[in-house]
Amino acid sequence: MYVCICNAVTDHEIRQAATAGCSSMAELTMRTGAGSCCGTCIPEADDLLAATRAELDLPLLEQAA
């Protein structure tokens, strides 16, 4: 699904960026262009980035316990 219509950035691309180490909306914008035009996608893109990063961090927390 397209998250950023202006730059044709999909949810898959945002998840890939998060998996590759992207950890902020500013970095996501630099990597993908999401949020650099009208800005309407920023809340959804930021939420998706945070959710994906949280999923990636979860196994580390389970190992520490």
PDBQT receptor file of N, H, CA, C and O in Angstrom, charges set to zero:
ATOM      1  N   MET A   1       0.848  -1.173   0.000  1.00  0.00    +0.000 N 
ATOM      2  CA  MET A   1       0.000   0.000   0.000  1.00  0.00    +0.000 C 
ATOM      3  C   MET A   1       0.896   1.240   0.000  1.00  0.00    +0.000 C 
ATOM      4  O   MET A   1       1.949   1.266   0.638  1.00  0.00    +0.000 OA
ATOM      5  N   TYR A   2       0.457   2.252  -0.723  1.00  0.00    +0.000 N 
ATOM      6  H   TYR A   2      -0.398   2.230  -1.241  1.00  0.00    +0.000 HD
ATOM      7  CA  TYR A   2       1.202   3.510  -0.736  1.00  0.00    +0.000 C 
ATOM      8  C   TYR A   2       0.941   4.280   0.550  1.00  0.00    +0.000 C 
ATOM      9  O   TYR A   2      -0.208   4.495   0.936  1.00  0.00    +0.000 OA
ATOM     10  N   VAL A   3       2.001   4.686   1.197  1.00  0.00    +0.000 N 
ATOM     11  H   VAL A   3       2.935   4.511   0.883  1.00  0.00    +0.000 HD
ATOM     12  CA  VAL A   3       1.909   5.532   2.378  1.00  0.00    +0.000 C 
ATOM     13  C   VAL A   3       2.110   6.983   1.958  1.00  0.00    +0.000 C 
ATOM     14  O   VAL A   3       1.384   7.871   2.403  1.00  0.00    +0.000 OA
ATOM     15  N   CYS A   4       3.093   7.218   1.102  1.00  0.00    +0.000 N 
ATOM     16  H   CYS A   4       3.683   6.497   0.740  1.00  0.00    +0.000 HD
ATOM     17  CA  CYS A   4       3.372   8.555   0.566  1.00  0.00    +0.000 C 
ATOM     18  C   CYS A   4       3.018   8.560  -0.914  1.00  0.00    +0.000 C 
ATOM     19  O   CYS A   4       3.735   7.992  -1.738  1.00  0.00    +0.000 OA
ATOM     20  N   ILE A   5       1.921   9.199  -1.235  1.00  0.00    +0.000 N 
ATOM     21  H   ILE A   5       1.339   9.661  -0.566  1.00  0.00    +0.000 HD
ATOM     22  CA  ILE A   5       1.466   9.265  -2.623  1.00  0.00    +0.000 C 
ATOM     23  C   ILE A   5       2.406  10.157  -3.446  1.00  0.00    +0.000 C 
ATOM     24  O   ILE A   5       2.734   9.827  -4.586  1.00  0.00    +0.000 OA
ATOM     25  N   CYS A   6       2.831  11.268  -2.880  1.00  0.00    +0.000 N 
ATOM     26  H   CYS A   6       2.564  11.537  -1.954  1.00  0.00    +0.000 HD
ATOM     27  CA  CYS A   6       3.665  12.228  -3.620  1.00  0.00    +0.000 C 
ATOM     28  C   CYS A   6       4.932  11.586  -4.180  1.00  0.00    +0.000 C 
ATOM     29  O   CYS A   6       5.335  11.872  -5.308  1.00  0.00    +0.000 OA
ATOM     30  N   ASN A   7       5.556  10.717  -3.385  1.00  0.00    +0.000 N 
ATOM     31  H   ASN A   7       5.229  10.484  -2.469  1.00  0.00    +0.000 HD
ATOM     32  CA  ASN A   7       6.818  10.104  -3.791  1.00  0.00    +0.000 C 
ATOM     33  C   ASN A   7       6.710   8.600  -4.017  1.00  0.00    +0.000 C 
ATOM     34  O   ASN A   7       7.722   7.913  -4.150  1.00  0.00    +0.000 OA
ATOM     35  N   ALA A   8       5.484   8.094  -4.060  1.00  0.00    +0.000 N 
ATOM     36  H   ALA A   8       4.662   8.652  -3.953  1.00  0.00    +0.000 HD
ATOM     37  CA  ALA A   8       5.220   6.674  -4.335  1.00  0.00    +0.000 C 
ATOM     38  C   ALA A   8       5.991   5.749  -3.401  1.00  0.00    +0.000 C 
ATOM     39  O   ALA A   8       6.599   4.774  -3.846  1.00  0.00    +0.000 OA
ATOM     40  N   VAL A   9       5.965   6.058  -2.095  1.00  0.00    +0.000 N 
ATOM     41  H   VAL A   9       5.472   6.849  -1.734  1.00  0.00    +0.000 HD
ATOM     42  CA  VAL A   9       6.647   5.245  -1.095  1.00  0.00    +0.000 C 
ATOM     43  C   VAL A   9       5.625   4.298  -0.472  1.00  0.00    +0.000 C 
ATOM     44  O   VAL A   9       4.571   4.724   0.001  1.00  0.00    +0.000 OA
ATOM     45  N   THR A  10       5.951   3.015  -0.479  1.00  0.00    +0.000 N 
ATOM     46  H   THR A  10       6.807   2.668  -0.863  1.00  0.00    +0.000 HD
ATOM     47  CA  THR A  10       5.032   2.003   0.040  1.00  0.00    +0.000 C 
ATOM     48  C   THR A  10       5.372   1.616   1.478  1.00  0.00    +0.000 C 
ATOM     49  O   THR A  10       6.451   1.923   1.985  1.00  0.00    +0.000 OA
ATOM     50  N   ASP A  11       4.428   0.940   2.118  1.00  0.00    +0.000 N 
ATOM     51  H   ASP A  11       3.551   0.691   1.706  1.00  0.00    +0.000 HD
ATOM     52  CA  ASP A  11       4.665   0.424   3.465  1.00  0.00    +0.000 C 
ATOM     53  C   ASP A  11       5.830  -0.564   3.459  1.00  0.00    +0.000 C 
ATOM     54  O   ASP A  11       6.602  -0.624   4.415  1.00  0.00    +0.000 OA
ATOM     55  N   HIS A  12       5.953  -1.329   2.391  1.00  0.00    +0.000 N 
ATOM     56  H   HIS A  12       5.326  -1.280   1.614  1.00  0.00    +0.000 HD
ATOM     57  CA  HIS A  12       7.054  -2.286   2.270  1.00  0.00    +0.000 C 
ATOM     58  C   HIS A  12       8.409  -1.565   2.281  1.00  0.00    +0.000 C 
ATOM     59  O   HIS A  12       9.349  -2.018   2.933  1.00  0.00    +0.000 OA
ATOM     60  N   GLU A  13       8.503  -0.459   1.566  1.00  0.00    +0.000 N 
ATOM     61  H   GLU A  13       7.739  -0.092   1.035  1.00  0.00    +0.000 HD
ATOM     62  CA  GLU A  13       9.753   0.311   1.534  1.00  0.00    +0.000 C 
ATOM     63  C   GLU A  13      10.093   0.880   2.910  1.00  0.00    +0.000 C 
ATOM     64  O   GLU A  13      11.262   0.929   3.294  1.00  0.00    +0.000 OA
ATOM     65  N   ILE A  14       9.077   1.307   3.646  1.00  0.00    +0.000 N 
ATOM     66  H   ILE A  14       8.128   1.268   3.334  1.00  0.00    +0.000 HD
ATOM     67  CA  ILE A  14       9.308   1.847   4.992  1.00  0.00    +0.000 C 
ATOM     68  C   ILE A  14       9.776   0.734   5.922  1.00  0.00    +0.000 C 
ATOM     69  O   ILE A  14      10.687   0.939   6.724  1.00  0.00    +0.000 OA
ATOM     70  N   ARG A  15       9.160  -0.443   5.820  1.00  0.00    +0.000 N 
ATOM     71  H   ARG A  15       8.420  -0.610   5.168  1.00  0.00    +0.000 HD
ATOM     72  CA  ARG A  15       9.602  -1.581   6.639  1.00  0.00    +0.000 C 
ATOM     73  C   ARG A  15      11.037  -1.983   6.289  1.00  0.00    +0.000 C 
ATOM     74  O   ARG A  15      11.833  -2.293   7.175  1.00  0.00    +0.000 OA
ATOM     75  N   GLN A  16      11.359  -1.976   5.002  1.00  0.00    +0.000 N 
ATOM     76  H   GLN A  16      10.712  -1.724   4.282  1.00  0.00    +0.000 HD
ATOM     77  CA  GLN A  16      12.731  -2.293   4.577  1.00  0.00    +0.000 C 
ATOM     78  C   GLN A  16      13.723  -1.292   5.155  1.00  0.00    +0.000 C 
ATOM     79  O   GLN A  16      14.795  -1.677   5.621  1.00  0.00    +0.000 OA
ATOM     80  N   ALA A  17      13.374  -0.020   5.128  1.00  0.00    +0.000 N 
ATOM     81  H   ALA A  17      12.503   0.293   4.749  1.00  0.00    +0.000 HD
ATOM     82  CA  ALA A  17      14.259   1.014   5.676  1.00  0.00    +0.000 C 
ATOM     83  C   ALA A  17      14.465   0.797   7.172  1.00  0.00    +0.000 C 
ATOM     84  O   ALA A  17      15.583   0.928   7.671  1.00  0.00    +0.000 OA
ATOM     85  N   ALA A  18      13.393   0.467   7.887  1.00  0.00    +0.000 N 
ATOM     86  H   ALA A  18      12.485   0.360   7.481  1.00  0.00    +0.000 HD
ATOM     87  CA  ALA A  18      13.500   0.214   9.326  1.00  0.00    +0.000 C 
ATOM     88  C   ALA A  18      14.401  -0.984   9.593  1.00  0.00    +0.000 C 
ATOM     89  O   ALA A  18      15.234  -0.953  10.499  1.00  0.00    +0.000 OA
ATOM     90  N   THR A  19      14.236  -2.027   8.812  1.00  0.00    +0.000 N 
ATOM     91  H   THR A  19      13.559  -2.053   8.075  1.00  0.00    +0.000 HD
ATOM     92  CA  THR A  19      15.055  -3.229   8.960  1.00  0.00    +0.000 C 
ATOM     93  C   THR A  19      16.523  -2.933   8.668  1.00  0.00    +0.000 C 
ATOM     94  O   THR A  19      17.416  -3.548   9.251  1.00  0.00    +0.000 OA
ATOM     95  N   ALA A  20      16.762  -1.996   7.769  1.00  0.00    +0.000 N 
ATOM     96  H   ALA A  20      16.036  -1.496   7.295  1.00  0.00    +0.000 HD
ATOM     97  CA  ALA A  20      18.133  -1.611   7.407  1.00  0.00    +0.000 C 
ATOM     98  C   ALA A  20      18.754  -0.638   8.404  1.00  0.00    +0.000 C 
ATOM     99  O   ALA A  20      19.896  -0.216   8.226  1.00  0.00    +0.000 OA
ATOM    100  N   GLY A  21      18.007  -0.278   9.458  1.00  0.00    +0.000 N 
ATOM    101  H   GLY A  21      17.079  -0.621   9.602  1.00  0.00    +0.000 HD
ATOM    102  CA  GLY A  21      18.574   0.563  10.504  1.00  0.00    +0.000 C 
ATOM    103  C   GLY A  21      18.034   1.970  10.594  1.00  0.00    +0.000 C 
ATOM    104  O   GLY A  21      18.447   2.729  11.470  1.00  0.00    +0.000 OA
ATOM    105  N   CYS A  22      17.130   2.337   9.721  1.00  0.00    +0.000 N 
ATOM    106  H   CYS A  22      16.794   1.720   9.010  1.00  0.00    +0.000 HD
ATOM    107  CA  CYS A  22      16.527   3.671   9.770  1.00  0.00    +0.000 C 
ATOM    108  C   CYS A  22      15.751   3.817  11.080  1.00  0.00    +0.000 C 
ATOM    109  O   CYS A  22      14.925   2.965  11.409  1.00  0.00    +0.000 OA
ATOM    110  N   SER A  23      16.011   4.886  11.825  1.00  0.00    +0.000 N 
ATOM    111  H   SER A  23      16.683   5.577  11.558  1.00  0.00    +0.000 HD
ATOM    112  CA  SER A  23      15.386   5.000  13.141  1.00  0.00    +0.000 C 
ATOM    113  C   SER A  23      14.662   6.319  13.397  1.00  0.00    +0.000 C 
ATOM    114  O   SER A  23      14.180   6.551  14.506  1.00  0.00    +0.000 OA
ATOM    115  N   SER A  24      14.580   7.184  12.391  1.00  0.00    +0.000 N 
ATOM    116  H   SER A  24      14.972   6.996  11.490  1.00  0.00    +0.000 HD
ATOM    117  CA  SER A  24      13.869   8.445  12.598  1.00  0.00    +0.000 C 
ATOM    118  C   SER A  24      13.148   8.853  11.321  1.00  0.00    +0.000 C 
ATOM    119  O   SER A  24      13.480   8.398  10.227  1.00  0.00    +0.000 OA
ATOM    120  N   MET A  25      12.162   9.716  11.484  1.00  0.00    +0.000 N 
ATOM    121  H   MET A  25      11.892  10.086  12.373  1.00  0.00    +0.000 HD
ATOM    122  CA  MET A  25      11.416  10.198  10.328  1.00  0.00    +0.000 C 
ATOM    123  C   MET A  25      12.322  11.011   9.416  1.00  0.00    +0.000 C 
ATOM    124  O   MET A  25      12.184  10.944   8.195  1.00  0.00    +0.000 OA
ATOM    125  N   ALA A  26      13.240  11.772   9.980  1.00  0.00    +0.000 N 
ATOM    126  H   ALA A  26      13.352  11.827  10.973  1.00  0.00    +0.000 HD
ATOM    127  CA  ALA A  26      14.172  12.558   9.163  1.00  0.00    +0.000 C 
ATOM    128  C   ALA A  26      15.027  11.641   8.291  1.00  0.00    +0.000 C 
ATOM    129  O   ALA A  26      15.248  11.917   7.111  1.00  0.00    +0.000 OA
ATOM    130  N   GLU A  27      15.499  10.561   8.880  1.00  0.00    +0.000 N 
ATOM    131  H   GLU A  27      15.320  10.337   9.838  1.00  0.00    +0.000 HD
ATOM    132  CA  GLU A  27      16.306   9.608   8.119  1.00  0.00    +0.000 C 
ATOM    133  C   GLU A  27      15.460   8.898   7.065  1.00  0.00    +0.000 C 
ATOM    134  O   GLU A  27      15.925   8.655   5.952  1.00  0.00    +0.000 OA
ATOM    135  N   LEU A  28      14.217   8.565   7.417  1.00  0.00    +0.000 N 
ATOM    136  H   LEU A  28      13.839   8.762   8.321  1.00  0.00    +0.000 HD
ATOM    137  CA  LEU A  28      13.313   7.929   6.459  1.00  0.00    +0.000 C 
ATOM    138  C   LEU A  28      13.064   8.848   5.266  1.00  0.00    +0.000 C 
ATOM    139  O   LEU A  28      13.024   8.391   4.124  1.00  0.00    +0.000 OA
ATOM    140  N   THR A  29      12.898  10.131   5.530  1.00  0.00    +0.000 N 
ATOM    141  H   THR A  29      12.931  10.502   6.458  1.00  0.00    +0.000 HD
ATOM    142  CA  THR A  29      12.698  11.101   4.453  1.00  0.00    +0.000 C 
ATOM    143  C   THR A  29      13.922  11.151   3.545  1.00  0.00    +0.000 C 
ATOM    144  O   THR A  29      13.786  11.211   2.323  1.00  0.00    +0.000 OA
ATOM    145  N   MET A  30      15.110  11.127   4.134  1.00  0.00    +0.000 N 
ATOM    146  H   MET A  30      15.220  11.078   5.126  1.00  0.00    +0.000 HD
ATOM    147  CA  MET A  30      16.328  11.146   3.320  1.00  0.00    +0.000 C 
ATOM    148  C   MET A  30      16.449   9.881   2.479  1.00  0.00    +0.000 C 
ATOM    149  O   MET A  30      16.867   9.941   1.322  1.00  0.00    +0.000 OA
ATOM    150  N   ARG A  31      16.087   8.740   3.052  1.00  0.00    +0.000 N 
ATOM    151  H   ARG A  31      15.748   8.691   3.991  1.00  0.00    +0.000 HD
ATOM    152  CA  ARG A  31      16.234   7.466   2.341  1.00  0.00    +0.000 C 
ATOM    153  C   ARG A  31      15.177   7.250   1.272  1.00  0.00    +0.000 C 
ATOM    154  O   ARG A  31      15.476   6.722   0.201  1.00  0.00    +0.000 OA
ATOM    155  N   THR A  32      13.933   7.657   1.554  1.00  0.00    +0.000 N 
ATOM    156  H   THR A  32      13.691   8.086   2.424  1.00  0.00    +0.000 HD
ATOM    157  CA  THR A  32      12.823   7.300   0.665  1.00  0.00    +0.000 C 
ATOM    158  C   THR A  32      12.127   8.491   0.027  1.00  0.00    +0.000 C 
ATOM    159  O   THR A  32      11.480   8.349  -1.011  1.00  0.00    +0.000 OA
ATOM    160  N   GLY A  33      12.252   9.651   0.631  1.00  0.00    +0.000 N 
ATOM    161  H   GLY A  33      12.777   9.766   1.474  1.00  0.00    +0.000 HD
ATOM    162  CA  GLY A  33      11.520  10.822   0.159  1.00  0.00    +0.000 C 
ATOM    163  C   GLY A  33      10.166  10.980   0.823  1.00  0.00    +0.000 C 
ATOM    164  O   GLY A  33       9.496  11.991   0.618  1.00  0.00    +0.000 OA
ATOM    165  N   ALA A  34       9.750  10.001   1.615  1.00  0.00    +0.000 N 
ATOM    166  H   ALA A  34      10.295   9.179   1.781  1.00  0.00    +0.000 HD
ATOM    167  CA  ALA A  34       8.451  10.077   2.293  1.00  0.00    +0.000 C 
ATOM    168  C   ALA A  34       8.396  11.312   3.186  1.00  0.00    +0.000 C 
ATOM    169  O   ALA A  34       9.307  11.553   3.979  1.00  0.00    +0.000 OA
ATOM    170  N   GLY A  35       7.335  12.087   3.055  1.00  0.00    +0.000 N 
ATOM    171  H   GLY A  35       6.595  11.891   2.411  1.00  0.00    +0.000 HD
ATOM    172  CA  GLY A  35       7.140  13.257   3.890  1.00  0.00    +0.000 C 
ATOM    173  C   GLY A  35       7.805  14.522   3.396  1.00  0.00    +0.000 C 
ATOM    174  O   GLY A  35       7.732  15.555   4.061  1.00  0.00    +0.000 OA
ATOM    175  N   SER A  36       8.454  14.465   2.243  1.00  0.00    +0.000 N 
ATOM    176  H   SER A  36       8.513  13.626   1.703  1.00  0.00    +0.000 HD
ATOM    177  CA  SER A  36       9.193  15.641   1.779  1.00  0.00    +0.000 C 
ATOM    178  C   SER A  36       8.375  16.600   0.921  1.00  0.00    +0.000 C 
ATOM    179  O   SER A  36       8.858  17.675   0.567  1.00  0.00    +0.000 OA
ATOM    180  N   CYS A  37       7.155  16.228   0.586  1.00  0.00    +0.000 N 
ATOM    181  H   CYS A  37       6.763  15.354   0.873  1.00  0.00    +0.000 HD
ATOM    182  CA  CYS A  37       6.323  17.128  -0.241  1.00  0.00    +0.000 C 
ATOM    183  C   CYS A  37       5.226  17.751   0.614  1.00  0.00    +0.000 C 
ATOM    184  O   CYS A  37       5.471  18.739   1.307  1.00  0.00    +0.000 OA
ATOM    185  N   CYS A  38       4.041  17.197   0.575  1.00  0.00    +0.000 N 
ATOM    186  H   CYS A  38       3.842  16.395   0.012  1.00  0.00    +0.000 HD
ATOM    187  CA  CYS A  38       2.914  17.824   1.275  1.00  0.00    +0.000 C 
ATOM    188  C   CYS A  38       2.902  17.524   2.772  1.00  0.00    +0.000 C 
ATOM    189  O   CYS A  38       2.330  18.291   3.547  1.00  0.00    +0.000 OA
ATOM    190  N   GLY A  39       3.528  16.414   3.194  1.00  0.00    +0.000 N 
ATOM    191  H   GLY A  39       3.992  15.791   2.564  1.00  0.00    +0.000 HD
ATOM    192  CA  GLY A  39       3.609  16.080   4.609  1.00  0.00    +0.000 C 
ATOM    193  C   GLY A  39       2.432  15.316   5.177  1.00  0.00    +0.000 C 
ATOM    194  O   GLY A  39       2.451  14.949   6.352  1.00  0.00    +0.000 OA
ATOM    195  N   THR A  40       1.413  15.068   4.380  1.00  0.00    +0.000 N 
ATOM    196  H   THR A  40       1.398  15.366   3.426  1.00  0.00    +0.000 HD
ATOM    197  CA  THR A  40       0.227  14.364   4.870  1.00  0.00    +0.000 C 
ATOM    198  C   THR A  40       0.565  12.961   5.378  1.00  0.00    +0.000 C 
ATOM    199  O   THR A  40      -0.088  12.462   6.295  1.00  0.00    +0.000 OA
ATOM    200  N   CYS A  41       1.566  12.331   4.798  1.00  0.00    +0.000 N 
ATOM    201  H   CYS A  41       2.096  12.736   4.053  1.00  0.00    +0.000 HD
ATOM    202  CA  CYS A  41       1.907  10.950   5.145  1.00  0.00    +0.000 C 
ATOM    203  C   CYS A  41       2.769  10.831   6.399  1.00  0.00    +0.000 C 
ATOM    204  O   CYS A  41       2.966   9.722   6.897  1.00  0.00    +0.000 OA
ATOM    205  N   ILE A  42       3.277  11.917   6.911  1.00  0.00    +0.000 N 
ATOM    206  H   ILE A  42       3.117  12.817   6.507  1.00  0.00    +0.000 HD
ATOM    207  CA  ILE A  42       4.242  11.849   8.013  1.00  0.00    +0.000 C 
ATOM    208  C   ILE A  42       3.720  11.072   9.226  1.00  0.00    +0.000 C 
ATOM    209  O   ILE A  42       4.446  10.213   9.727  1.00  0.00    +0.000 OA
ATOM    210  N   PRO A  43       2.505  11.321   9.727  1.00  0.00    +0.000 N 
ATOM    211  CA  PRO A  43       2.060  10.549  10.891  1.00  0.00    +0.000 C 
ATOM    212  C   PRO A  43       2.017   9.040  10.631  1.00  0.00    +0.000 C 
ATOM    213  O   PRO A  43       2.474   8.255  11.462  1.00  0.00    +0.000 OA
ATOM    214  N   GLU A  44       1.472   8.637   9.490  1.00  0.00    +0.000 N 
ATOM    215  H   GLU A  44       1.101   9.274   8.815  1.00  0.00    +0.000 HD
ATOM    216  CA  GLU A  44       1.380   7.207   9.185  1.00  0.00    +0.000 C 
ATOM    217  C   GLU A  44       2.761   6.600   8.954  1.00  0.00    +0.000 C 
ATOM    218  O   GLU A  44       3.045   5.504   9.437  1.00  0.00    +0.000 OA
ATOM    219  N   ALA A  45       3.613   7.298   8.227  1.00  0.00    +0.000 N 
ATOM    220  H   ALA A  45       3.383   8.188   7.834  1.00  0.00    +0.000 HD
ATOM    221  CA  ALA A  45       4.964   6.798   7.968  1.00  0.00    +0.000 C 
ATOM    222  C   ALA A  45       5.753   6.676   9.267  1.00  0.00    +0.000 C 
ATOM    223  O   ALA A  45       6.464   5.691   9.468  1.00  0.00    +0.000 OA
ATOM    224  N   ASP A  46       5.639   7.653  10.139  1.00  0.00    +0.000 N 
ATOM    225  H   ASP A  46       5.062   8.453   9.976  1.00  0.00    +0.000 HD
ATOM    226  CA  ASP A  46       6.344   7.632  11.422  1.00  0.00    +0.000 C 
ATOM    227  C   ASP A  46       5.835   6.500  12.303  1.00  0.00    +0.000 C 
ATOM    228  O   ASP A  46       6.627   5.813  12.948  1.00  0.00    +0.000 OA
ATOM    229  N   ASP A  47       4.519   6.300  12.337  1.00  0.00    +0.000 N 
ATOM    230  H   ASP A  47       3.876   6.859  11.814  1.00  0.00    +0.000 HD
ATOM    231  CA  ASP A  47       3.940   5.199  13.116  1.00  0.00    +0.000 C 
ATOM    232  C   ASP A  47       4.413   3.846  12.595  1.00  0.00    +0.000 C 
ATOM    233  O   ASP A  47       4.763   2.964  13.380  1.00  0.00    +0.000 OA
ATOM    234  N   LEU A  48       4.423   3.681  11.281  1.00  0.00    +0.000 N 
ATOM    235  H   LEU A  48       4.139   4.397  10.644  1.00  0.00    +0.000 HD
ATOM    236  CA  LEU A  48       4.861   2.424  10.676  1.00  0.00    +0.000 C 
ATOM    237  C   LEU A  48       6.338   2.174  10.951  1.00  0.00    +0.000 C 
ATOM    238  O   LEU A  48       6.737   1.046  11.240  1.00  0.00    +0.000 OA
ATOM    239  N   LEU A  49       7.138   3.210  10.863  1.00  0.00    +0.000 N 
ATOM    240  H   LEU A  49       6.814   4.127  10.628  1.00  0.00    +0.000 HD
ATOM    241  CA  LEU A  49       8.562   3.096  11.172  1.00  0.00    +0.000 C 
ATOM    242  C   LEU A  49       8.758   2.672  12.624  1.00  0.00    +0.000 C 
ATOM    243  O   LEU A  49       9.535   1.759  12.903  1.00  0.00    +0.000 OA
ATOM    244  N   ALA A  50       8.063   3.322  13.543  1.00  0.00    +0.000 N 
ATOM    245  H   ALA A  50       7.432   4.064  13.317  1.00  0.00    +0.000 HD
ATOM    246  CA  ALA A  50       8.188   2.998  14.973  1.00  0.00    +0.000 C 
ATOM    247  C   ALA A  50       7.707   1.583  15.269  1.00  0.00    +0.000 C 
ATOM    248  O   ALA A  50       8.342   0.860  16.037  1.00  0.00    +0.000 OA
ATOM    249  N   ALA A  51       6.596   1.185  14.669  1.00  0.00    +0.000 N 
ATOM    250  H   ALA A  51       6.080   1.772  14.045  1.00  0.00    +0.000 HD
ATOM    251  CA  ALA A  51       6.055  -0.160  14.897  1.00  0.00    +0.000 C 
ATOM    252  C   ALA A  51       7.016  -1.225  14.379  1.00  0.00    +0.000 C 
ATOM    253  O   ALA A  51       7.228  -2.247  15.032  1.00  0.00    +0.000 OA
ATOM    254  N   THR A  52       7.587  -0.988  13.227  1.00  0.00    +0.000 N 
ATOM    255  H   THR A  52       7.415  -0.158  12.697  1.00  0.00    +0.000 HD
ATOM    256  CA  THR A  52       8.530  -1.953  12.660  1.00  0.00    +0.000 C 
ATOM    257  C   THR A  52       9.787  -2.028  13.502  1.00  0.00    +0.000 C 
ATOM    258  O   THR A  52      10.303  -3.117  13.752  1.00  0.00    +0.000 OA
ATOM    259  N   ARG A  53      10.286  -0.882  13.944  1.00  0.00    +0.000 N 
ATOM    260  H   ARG A  53       9.866   0.003  13.741  1.00  0.00    +0.000 HD
ATOM    261  CA  ARG A  53      11.473  -0.879  14.812  1.00  0.00    +0.000 C 
ATOM    262  C   ARG A  53      11.183  -1.604  16.127  1.00  0.00    +0.000 C 
ATOM    263  O   ARG A  53      12.044  -2.317  16.643  1.00  0.00    +0.000 OA
ATOM    264  N   ALA A  54       9.977  -1.427  16.669  1.00  0.00    +0.000 N 
ATOM    265  H   ALA A  54       9.278  -0.848  16.250  1.00  0.00    +0.000 HD
ATOM    266  CA  ALA A  54       9.603  -2.110  17.911  1.00  0.00    +0.000 C 
ATOM    267  C   ALA A  54       9.572  -3.621  17.706  1.00  0.00    +0.000 C 
ATOM    268  O   ALA A  54      10.013  -4.375  18.573  1.00  0.00    +0.000 OA
ATOM    269  N   GLU A  55       9.056  -4.065  16.568  1.00  0.00    +0.000 N 
ATOM    270  H   GLU A  55       8.698  -3.453  15.863  1.00  0.00    +0.000 HD
ATOM    271  CA  GLU A  55       9.038  -5.498  16.262  1.00  0.00    +0.000 C 
ATOM    272  C   GLU A  55      10.457  -6.042  16.154  1.00  0.00    +0.000 C 
ATOM    273  O   GLU A  55      10.725  -7.161  16.592  1.00  0.00    +0.000 OA
ATOM    274  N   LEU A  56      11.354  -5.274  15.585  1.00  0.00    +0.000 N 
ATOM    275  H   LEU A  56      11.137  -4.366  15.229  1.00  0.00    +0.000 HD
ATOM    276  CA  LEU A  56      12.743  -5.709  15.449  1.00  0.00    +0.000 C 
ATOM    277  C   LEU A  56      13.435  -5.777  16.799  1.00  0.00    +0.000 C 
ATOM    278  O   LEU A  56      14.274  -6.650  17.021  1.00  0.00    +0.000 OA
ATOM    279  N   ASP A  57      13.094  -4.866  17.703  1.00  0.00    +0.000 N 
ATOM    280  H   ASP A  57      12.413  -4.157  17.523  1.00  0.00    +0.000 HD
ATOM    281  CA  ASP A  57      13.716  -4.823  19.027  1.00  0.00    +0.000 C 
ATOM    282  C   ASP A  57      13.150  -5.869  19.976  1.00  0.00    +0.000 C 
ATOM    283  O   ASP A  57      13.807  -6.216  20.958  1.00  0.00    +0.000 OA
ATOM    284  N   LEU A  58      11.964  -6.375  19.717  1.00  0.00    +0.000 N 
ATOM    285  H   LEU A  58      11.431  -6.092  18.920  1.00  0.00    +0.000 HD
ATOM    286  CA  LEU A  58      11.299  -7.313  20.616  1.00  0.00    +0.000 C 
ATOM    287  C   LEU A  58      12.119  -8.566  20.884  1.00  0.00    +0.000 C 
ATOM    288  O   LEU A  58      12.250  -8.940  22.049  1.00  0.00    +0.000 OA
ATOM    289  N   PRO A  59      12.683  -9.243  19.881  1.00  0.00    +0.000 N 
ATOM    290  CA  PRO A  59      13.477 -10.435  20.186  1.00  0.00    +0.000 C 
ATOM    291  C   PRO A  59      14.663 -10.149  21.096  1.00  0.00    +0.000 C 
ATOM    292  O   PRO A  59      15.040 -11.006  21.895  1.00  0.00    +0.000 OA
ATOM    293  N   LEU A  60      15.254  -8.974  20.995  1.00  0.00    +0.000 N 
ATOM    294  H   LEU A  60      14.947  -8.278  20.346  1.00  0.00    +0.000 HD
ATOM    295  CA  LEU A  60      16.368  -8.621  21.867  1.00  0.00    +0.000 C 
ATOM    296  C   LEU A  60      15.917  -8.516  23.313  1.00  0.00    +0.000 C 
ATOM    297  O   LEU A  60      16.635  -8.934  24.221  1.00  0.00    +0.000 OA
ATOM    298  N   LEU A  61      14.733  -7.963  23.533  1.00  0.00    +0.000 N 
ATOM    299  H   LEU A  61      14.149  -7.624  22.795  1.00  0.00    +0.000 HD
ATOM    300  CA  LEU A  61      14.206  -7.847  24.889  1.00  0.00    +0.000 C 
ATOM    301  C   LEU A  61      13.900  -9.219  25.462  1.00  0.00    +0.000 C 
ATOM    302  O   LEU A  61      14.144  -9.458  26.645  1.00  0.00    +0.000 OA
ATOM    303  N   GLU A  62      13.370 -10.128  24.650  1.00  0.00    +0.000 N 
ATOM    304  H   GLU A  62      13.172  -9.934  23.689  1.00  0.00    +0.000 HD
ATOM    305  CA  GLU A  62      13.041 -11.466  25.123  1.00  0.00    +0.000 C 
ATOM    306  C   GLU A  62      14.305 -12.233  25.501  1.00  0.00    +0.000 C 
ATOM    307  O   GLU A  62      14.290 -13.003  26.462  1.00  0.00    +0.000 OA
ATOM    308  N   GLN A  63      15.391 -12.038  24.767  1.00  0.00    +0.000 N 
ATOM    309  H   GLN A  63      15.403 -11.413  23.987  1.00  0.00    +0.000 HD
ATOM    310  CA  GLN A  63      16.638 -12.725  25.065  1.00  0.00    +0.000 C 
ATOM    311  C   GLN A  63      17.242 -12.226  26.368  1.00  0.00    +0.000 C 
ATOM    312  O   GLN A  63      17.890 -12.994  27.080  1.00  0.00    +0.000 OA
ATOM    313  N   ALA A  64      17.044 -10.970  26.687  1.00  0.00    +0.000 N 
ATOM    314  H   ALA A  64      16.518 -10.346  26.109  1.00  0.00    +0.000 HD
ATOM    315  CA  ALA A  64      17.615 -10.387  27.896  1.00  0.00    +0.000 C 
ATOM    316  C   ALA A  64      16.902 -10.875  29.154  1.00  0.00    +0.000 C 
ATOM    317  O   ALA A  64      17.482 -10.865  30.240  1.00  0.00    +0.000 OA
ATOM    318  N   ALA A  65      15.664 -11.297  29.016  1.00  0.00    +0.000 N 
ATOM    319  H   ALA A  65      15.192 -11.306  28.134  1.00  0.00    +0.000 HD
ATOM    320  CA  ALA A  65      14.866 -11.711  30.177  1.00  0.00    +0.000 C 
ATOM    321  C   ALA A  65      15.236 -13.070  30.700  1.00  0.00    +0.000 C 
ATOM    322  O   ALA A  65      14.645 -13.540  31.672  1.00  0.00    +0.000 OA
TER     323      ALA A  65
